[in-house]
Amino acid sequence: MASSRLPPTALTLKQQFMRRQQVLLLYRKILRAIRQVPSDADRKYLQDWAREEFKRNKSATEEDTIRMMITQGNMQLKELERTLALAKS
């Protein structure tokens, strides 16, 4: 049996493309949600925070790590949306 040269957790090209699309979609959703923040200072802080988090983690290559970060980002997005909904009511 021939051994693969790829590490066991390496993503295939198709998986890389799919994860990239998921990450970009999450980033856009977060930025759209942040636009609804009423305070200019808070909006700026959240935009800077989101940008820095995505930049800091852009070199991640392990599938499990990327999947975990996407899940965590979706949970943070839902919490932000809940907070904004409560602030409006």
Salt bridges, closest charged atoms under 4 A:
ASP40 OD1 - ARG43 NH1 2.80
ASP48 OD1 - LYS44 NZ 3.03
ASP48 OD1 - ARG51 NH1 3.38
GLU53 OE1 - ARG56 NH2 2.71
GLU63 OE2 - ARG19 NH2 3.16
GLU63 OE2 - ARG67 NH2 3.57
ASP64 OD1 - ARG67 NH2 3.00
GLU79 OE1 - ARG82 NH1 2.76
